[in-house]
């Protein structure tokens, strides 16, 4: 039953015609080489027996013994060769045929192909690596497809608004007032931000984002972010503050301040995205707090809110681009483009850091960013 499952798996993933064609090709070559080996060994042993008989000049009994020994060796060597060749065929030729067929399928655009782990230990390792590579290619291709669909969706709304407003002005439905022009201009700003976010995310994911890393004063970084968002937080009725978190074990202060190694502008972008997200999902009367501490050789930046929280099943997808827990949210009612957390995650990775999230529904969410400290 186990062998049958492998056979059906290969037929399903590799296709009947390609799989049988590869097998037939290797089998024909195997039989041809084996037949040639038998002829060479048998002929060689017969010639050897003939010359030995003539050399020793034995009688008829001696001749028969030599011929029998030669024939025995002529049969033993091909049999040994057959056993060795069969093992080689099973451990190497068959897995190689499967990999070649799968590679052809991948080249043809079929990323669902997988190869059964058969053959020698080395080939099983090769097949495992091949399957993991194809799985990663399939995941990347699906992400690319999703990105194309998401970008089209995100661009559609502001473009329709701009088009509708301009057509309304041309048709005389709307008057070209300052308020109407400003609303249209805001949609163009939204498009510009979306395009810039996509560019930043693409560069960060490919490792090509230009950064100037140096010692960054984390206290000053948090103060600048609080100053930037204080007006927005006040308008939303939310308390935005910096809390003391320097009592963590392993605290290290450099000239009285916490210093992280990174690009100040990009780190400001990370914290700003986290704070903007926290304010967006925190109700009036709630609070958003920032804190920084040092543990061992890392600097920890904490952004916590008392907002609505995130369901546990949604946490694994939180840093995916264009992902929102509530798909009903739109730009009109305050939701962002869905790129802020994805950009923050990629920027933290570009700094050789990590970003973690913990959340409880109805109680709030806490983001923790760990960055290398200045040694």
C-alpha positions in Angstrom: 0.0 0.0 0.0 2.8 2.4 0.8 4.4 1.8 -2.6 1.0 2.3 -4.3 0.6 5.7 -2.6 4.0 6.8 -3.9 3.1 5.6 -7.4 -0.3 7.5 -7.4 1.4 10.6 -5.9 4.0 10.6 -8.8 1.2 10.1 -11.4 -0.8 12.9 -9.9 2.0 15.5 -9.5 4.2 14.7 -12.4 1.8 13.5 -15.1 1.5 10.1 -16.7 3.2 10.8 -20.0 6.2 12.7 -18.7 6.8 10.3 -15.8 6.6 7.2 -17.9 8.7 8.8 -20.6 11.5 9.6 -18.2 11.3 6.1 -16.7 11.3 4.4 -20.1 14.3 6.5 -21.2 16.4 5.5 -18.1 15.2 1.9 -18.2 16.3 1.5 -21.9 19.7 3.0 -21.2 20.0 0.8 -18.1 19.2 -2.4 -20.0 21.5 -1.4 -22.9 24.4 -0.9 -20.6 23.7 -4.1 -18.7 23.5 -6.2 -21.9 26.8 -4.7 -23.1 28.4 -5.5 -19.8 27.2 -9.1 -20.0 28.6 -9.6 -23.5 31.9 -8.1 -22.6 32.3 -10.1 -19.4 31.1 -13.4 -21.0 33.3 -12.9 -24.1 36.3 -11.9 -22.0 36.0 -14.9 -19.8 35.6 -17.3 -22.7 38.7 -15.9 -24.4 40.6 -16.1 -21.0 39.5 -19.8 -20.6 40.7 -20.6 -24.1 44.1 -19.1 -23.7 44.6 -20.6 -20.2 43.8 -24.1 -21.7 46.3 -23.6 -24.5 48.9 -22.2 -22.2 48.8 -25.0 -19.6 48.3 -27.7 -22.3 45.9 -29.6 -20.1 43.9 -32.6 -21.0 40.2 -32.7 -21.8 39.3 -32.7 -18.1 41.5 -29.6 -17.5 39.9 -27.9 -20.4 36.4 -28.6 -19.0 37.3 -27.3 -15.6 38.8 -24.1 -17.0 35.7 -23.6 -19.2 33.4 -24.3 -16.3 35.2 -21.8 -14.1 35.2 -19.3 -16.9 31.5 -19.8 -17.5 30.8 -19.5 -13.8 32.7 -16.3 -13.6 31.0 -15.1 -16.8 27.6 -15.6 -15.1 28.7 -14.4 -11.6 30.1 -11.0 -12.8 27.0 -10.1 -14.9 24.8 -11.1 -12.0 26.8 -9.0 -9.6 26.7 -6.1 -12.1 22.9 -6.6 -12.4 22.4 -6.3 -8.7 24.6 -3.3 -8.4 23.0 -1.7 -11.5 19.5 -2.4 -10.2 20.3 -0.7 -6.9 21.8 2.3 -8.7 18.7 2.5 -11.0 16.4 2.4 -8.0 18.3 4.8 -5.8 19.5 7.3 -8.4 18.0 6.9 -11.9 14.3 6.8 -10.8 14.6 9.8 -8.4 16.6 11.7 -11.1 13.8 11.0 -13.6 11.2 12.3 -11.1 13.2 15.5 -10.5 13.8 16.1 -14.2 10.1 15.7 -14.9 9.1 18.0 -12.0 11.6 20.6 -13.2 10.1 20.5 -16.6 6.6 21.0 -15.0 7.9 24.0 -13.0 9.4 25.5 -16.1 6.0 25.1 -17.7 4.4 27.1 -14.9 3.0 24.3 -12.7 4.2 25.2 -9.2 1.9 22.6 -7.5 4.3 19.8 -8.5 6.0 17.8 -5.8 8.4 14.9 -5.9 8.2 11.8 -3.6 11.2 11.3 -1.3 12.7 8.1 -2.7 16.1 6.7 -3.4 19.4 7.2 -1.5 19.8 9.5 1.4 21.5 12.1 -0.7 18.6 12.1 -3.3 16.1 12.3 -0.5 17.8 15.4 0.8 17.9 16.8 -2.7 14.2 16.1 -3.2 13.3 17.7 0.1 15.3 20.8 -0.8 13.6 20.8 -4.3 10.1 20.6 -2.8 10.8 23.3 -0.3 12.1 25.5 -3.1 9.0 24.9 -5.2 6.8 25.6 -2.2 8.6 28.9 -1.6 8.2 29.8 -5.3 4.5 28.9 -5.1 4.0 31.1 -2.0 5.9 34.0 -3.6 3.8 33.7 -6.8 0.6 33.7 -4.8 1.8 36.8 -2.9 2.5 38.5 -6.2 -1.0 37.7 -7.5 -2.5 38.9 -4.3 -0.4 42.1 -4.4 -1.6 42.8 -7.9 -5.2 42.4 -6.9 -4.8 44.4 -3.8 -3.0 47.3 -5.5 -5.8 47.4 -8.1 -8.4 47.5 -5.4 -6.7 50.2 -3.4 -6.1 52.4 -6.4 -9.7 52.0 -7.7 -11.5 54.0 -5.0 -9.4 57.3 -5.1 -9.2 57.1 -8.9 -13.0 56.9 -9.2 -13.4 59.8 -6.8 -11.0 62.0 -8.7 -12.5 61.0 -12.0 -16.1 61.6 -10.8 -15.2 65.0 -9.3 -13.4 66.2 -12.4 -16.2 65.0 -14.7 -18.8 66.7 -12.4 -16.9 70.0 -12.7 -16.7 69.7 -16.5 -20.4 68.9 -16.8 -21.4 71.7 -14.5 -22.7 69.4 -11.8 -20.2 70.8 -9.2 -18.8 74.2 -8.9 -15.0 74.4 -8.8 -14.9 75.7 -5.2 -11.8 75.6 -3.0 -13.4 72.9 -0.9 -14.2 70.7 -3.8 -10.7 71.1 -5.3 -9.2 70.4 -1.9 -11.2 67.1 -1.6 -10.0 66.1 -5.0 -6.4 67.1 -4.2 -6.6 65.0 -1.0 -7.3 61.9 -3.1 -4.2 62.6 -5.2 -2.2 62.8 -2.0 -3.7 59.5 -0.9 -2.5 58.0 -4.2 0.9 59.5 -3.8 1.2 58.0 -0.3 0.1 54.6 -1.5 2.6 54.6 -4.4 5.4 55.7 -2.0 4.4 53.1 0.5 4.5 50.4 -2.2 7.9 51.6 -3.3 9.3 51.5 0.2 7.9 48.1 0.9 9.3 46.7 -2.3 12.8 48.1 -1.7 12.7 46.8 1.9 11.6 43.3 0.9 14.4 43.1 -1.7 17.1 44.4 0.7 17.7 47.5 -1.6 16.3 50.2 0.7 19.0 52.9 1.2 19.7 53.4 4.9 22.2 55.5 6.8 22.8 53.6 10.1 24.3 55.4 13.1 23.7 55.8 16.8 20.0 56.9 17.3 18.9 58.4 20.6 15.7 56.4 21.3 14.4 59.0 23.9 14.6 61.8 21.3 13.0 59.5 18.7 10.0 58.8 20.9 9.7 62.5 21.9 9.6 63.5 18.2 6.8 60.9 17.4 4.7 62.1 20.4 5.1 65.7 19.3 4.0 64.8 15.7 0.9 62.9 16.8 -0.1 65.0 19.8 -2.6 67.0 17.8 -4.2 64.0 16.2 -4.4 62.2 19.5 -6.0 65.3 21.2 -8.5 65.6 18.4 -9.5 62.0 18.9 -9.8 62.3 22.7 -6.9 59.9 23.3 -4.0 60.3 25.8 -0.6 60.0 24.1 2.3 59.7 26.5 5.8 58.3 27.1 6.1 56.0 30.1 9.2 55.0 32.1 10.3 51.4 31.3 13.9 51.5 32.3 13.6 49.0 35.1 13.9 46.0 32.8 16.7 43.5 33.7 20.1 44.2 32.0 19.4 47.9 31.6 22.3 49.7 29.9 22.5 53.5 29.7 24.9 55.4 27.4 25.5 58.9 28.6 22.1 58.8 30.3 20.3 57.8 27.1 19.3 54.7 25.2 21.1 54.4 21.9 20.0 52.1 19.1 22.0 51.3 15.9 19.9 52.2 12.9 18.6 54.8 10.4 16.8 57.6 12.4 14.4 58.4 9.6 13.4 54.8 9.0 13.0 54.1 12.7 10.8 57.2 13.0 8.7 55.7 10.2 8.4 52.5 12.1 7.2 54.1 15.4 5.0 56.5 13.5 3.2 53.7 11.7 2.7 51.9 15.0 1.4 55.0 16.8 -0.9 55.9 13.9 -2.3 52.4 13.9 -2.8 52.5 17.7 -4.6 55.9 17.6 -6.8 54.7 14.7 -8.2 51.7 16.7 -8.3 53.2 20.1 -11.7 54.7 21.1 -12.2 58.1 22.7 -11.0 58.2 26.3 -8.4 55.6 25.7 -4.6 55.9 25.8 -1.5 55.1 23.7 1.8 54.9 25.6 5.4 54.6 24.3 8.3 53.2 26.3 11.9 52.3 25.8 14.2 50.0 27.7 17.5 48.1 27.2 17.9 44.4 27.8 21.3 42.8 27.2 22.5 43.9 23.8 19.1 45.0 22.5 16.9 48.2 22.7 13.2 47.5 23.2 10.6 50.1 22.0 7.1 49.4 23.2 3.9 50.9 21.8 0.8 49.9 23.8 -2.8 51.0 23.4 -6.1 50.4 25.2 -8.0 49.9 22.0 -10.4 47.3 20.7 -7.7 44.6 20.5 -7.1 41.9 17.8 -8.5 38.4 17.7 -5.9 35.6 18.2 -6.7 34.0 14.8 -5.9 37.4 13.1 -2.5 37.9 14.7 -0.5 35.8 12.3 -1.7 37.9 9.3 -1.2 41.3 11.0 2.0 42.2 9.1 0.7 41.1 5.7 0.3 43.8 3.1 -3.3 45.2 2.6 -4.6 42.9 5.4 -7.4 44.2 7.7 -9.2 42.3 10.3 -12.4 44.2 9.4 -12.7 44.2 5.6 -15.6 46.6 5.9 -13.2 49.4 6.9 -12.3 51.9 4.2 -10.3 55.1 3.8 -13.5 57.1 4.3 -14.1 55.9 7.8 -10.5 56.2 9.0 -8.8 53.0 8.0 -5.3 53.2 6.4 -4.1 51.6 3.2 -3.2 48.4 5.0 0.6 48.9 4.3 1.7 50.6 7.5 2.3 47.5 9.6 3.8 45.6 6.6 6.3 48.5 6.1 7.1 48.6 9.8 7.8 44.9 9.9 10.1 45.0 6.8 12.0 48.1 8.1 12.6 46.4 11.5 13.9 43.3 9.6 16.2 45.6 7.6 17.7 46.7 10.9 18.3 43.1 11.9 15.6 43.5 14.6 12.3 41.9 15.4 8.8 43.1 15.9 6.3 41.2 18.1 2.6 41.8 18.9 0.4 40.7 21.8 -3.3 41.6 22.0 -6.5 40.9 23.9 -9.9 41.7 22.5 -11.5 44.6 24.3 -8.3 45.4 26.3 -5.7 46.6 23.8 -2.6 45.7 21.8 1.1 46.0 22.5 3.8 46.1 19.9 7.4 45.4 20.9 10.3 46.4 18.6 13.7 45.0 19.4 16.7 46.7 17.8 20.5 46.2 18.0 22.0 48.6 20.6 25.2 50.6 20.2 28.1 48.6 21.6 
